[in-house]
Amino acid sequence: MAEISEVKPTANGEAGQTPAQPQMRIMAQFIRDLSFENILSQKGISGDVKPQVQVQVALDAKRRGNPNQYEVSTKYTVSSKNEGTDDTLFLLELDYAGLFLIENVPDEQMHPFLMIECPRMLFPFARRVISDMTRDGGFPPVNMDNVDFVGMYRKQLAARAEQQKAEQQQADQKPS
């Protein structure tokens, strides 16, 4: 009895192989740098302490030795000021990175993949480190809300487009 295999037509109607699905594996994840400063204990702030927490996030990605291997770094700066004053209570800086093996992602989609999907995979682990560090530093644990990496990426693209537009306007205004 002969086996029957299904051959799917391609976009132009010819029979062919289905395209390989994108694959991502986390090879390693690690704390590259971690700093926690308990400024409250150094200054000895008196009165009521009502922390106001602010979180800033920065991303970086670079290719490693293997053509399909990338290192993605998420940098968090978490600071807390006392409500109603400019007294800083604590400052936490975390650089949390992951090493990813990424295959079958088209070149034009690689940058958004690195700046959205990879940080999204690292986020729960970085959130736990931040929560543990603030708790161990003598403050209520900071339980961060999810970070909108898609929104961050879109803002970055808009800022880059605005900068290029301003540079182009400056170049057009210079006399030849």
C-alpha positions in Angstrom: 0.0 0.0 0.0 1.4 3.4 -1.0 1.6 6.3 1.5 -0.2 9.5 0.5 1.6 12.7 1.5 0.0 16.2 1.3 1.8 18.8 -0.7 0.6 22.3 -0.1 0.7 24.9 -3.0 2.8 28.0 -2.6 1.7 31.6 -3.1 2.2 31.3 -6.9 0.2 28.1 -7.0 3.1 25.7 -7.4 3.4 22.7 -5.1 6.2 23.1 -2.5 7.4 22.8 1.1 5.7 24.8 3.8 8.0 27.5 5.2 9.8 26.6 8.4 8.2 28.0 11.6 10.2 30.6 13.6 11.9 29.0 16.6 13.4 30.6 19.7 15.2 28.9 22.5 16.5 30.6 25.6 20.1 29.3 26.0 20.8 31.2 29.2 19.6 34.1 31.3 21.5 35.9 33.9 22.0 39.1 36.0 24.7 41.1 34.3 24.7 43.9 36.8 22.7 44.6 40.0 22.8 47.6 42.3 20.6 48.5 45.3 21.1 51.6 47.3 19.1 52.0 50.5 19.3 55.8 50.7 16.7 56.0 53.5 19.0 54.2 55.9 21.9 56.5 54.9 20.0 59.7 55.4 17.6 58.8 58.2 14.5 60.5 56.8 12.1 61.4 59.6 8.3 61.6 59.5 5.9 59.5 57.4 7.4 57.4 54.6 5.0 57.0 51.7 7.0 55.6 48.8 6.3 56.6 45.2 7.9 54.1 42.9 9.1 55.0 39.3 10.3 52.4 36.8 12.3 53.0 33.7 13.1 50.3 31.1 15.8 50.2 28.4 16.5 47.5 25.9 19.6 46.4 24.0 20.3 43.5 21.6 23.3 42.3 19.8 24.4 39.3 17.8 26.8 36.8 19.4 29.4 34.5 17.7 26.8 32.1 16.2 24.8 33.8 13.3 21.6 32.7 15.0 22.6 33.6 18.6 21.6 36.9 20.1 22.1 38.5 23.5 19.2 40.7 24.7 19.6 42.9 27.7 16.8 44.5 29.7 17.8 47.4 32.0 15.5 48.4 34.8 15.9 51.5 37.0 13.6 51.5 39.9 13.6 54.5 42.2 11.4 55.5 45.0 10.8 59.0 46.4 8.9 59.9 49.5 5.5 61.3 48.6 5.4 65.1 48.8 9.2 65.5 49.1 12.2 65.0 46.9 13.8 62.6 49.3 14.9 59.4 47.5 14.3 56.3 49.5 16.0 53.7 47.4 17.5 53.2 43.9 17.7 49.8 42.2 19.4 49.2 38.9 19.2 45.8 37.2 20.7 44.7 33.9 19.1 41.3 33.2 20.1 39.5 30.0 19.3 36.4 28.0 21.1 34.5 25.3 18.7 33.4 22.6 19.0 31.0 19.7 16.6 32.3 17.0 16.0 30.5 13.7 13.7 31.0 10.7 12.8 34.6 11.4 13.1 36.8 8.3 15.7 39.6 8.5 13.0 42.4 8.3 11.2 40.9 11.4 14.4 40.2 13.5 14.6 43.7 15.1 11.0 43.7 16.4 11.4 40.1 17.5 14.5 40.9 19.5 13.1 44.0 21.1 9.6 42.7 21.9 9.5 38.9 22.2 12.8 38.3 23.8 12.3 40.9 26.6 8.8 39.6 27.1 10.3 36.1 27.8 12.8 37.6 30.3 10.4 39.9 32.1 8.9 37.5 34.8 12.4 36.6 36.0 13.6 40.2 36.2 10.3 41.1 38.0 11.1 38.5 40.6 14.6 39.8 41.1 13.3 43.4 41.6 10.6 42.2 44.0 13.1 40.2 46.1 15.8 43.0 46.2 13.3 45.7 47.3 11.9 43.3 50.0 15.4 42.3 51.1 16.4 46.0 51.2 13.8 46.7 53.9 10.9 48.0 51.7 7.6 46.6 50.6 8.3 44.4 47.5 7.9 46.2 44.2 5.5 44.0 42.1 5.9 45.5 38.7 3.0 45.6 36.3 3.6 44.0 32.9 5.7 46.1 30.6 4.2 47.0 27.2 7.2 46.1 25.0 5.2 46.6 21.8 4.3 50.2 22.9 7.9 50.8 23.8 9.0 49.6 20.4 6.5 51.8 18.6 7.6 54.9 20.6 11.2 54.1 19.8 10.4 53.9 16.0 8.3 57.1 16.2 11.2 58.9 18.0 13.7 57.7 15.5 11.5 58.8 12.6 11.1 62.2 14.2 14.8 62.5 14.7 15.5 61.6 11.1 12.9 64.1 9.9 14.5 66.9 12.0 18.0 66.0 10.7 16.6 66.0 7.1 15.1 69.5 7.7 18.4 70.8 9.0 20.2 69.4 6.1 17.7 71.0 3.7 18.2 74.4 5.3 22.0 74.4 5.1 23.2 76.5 2.1 25.0 74.5 -0.6 
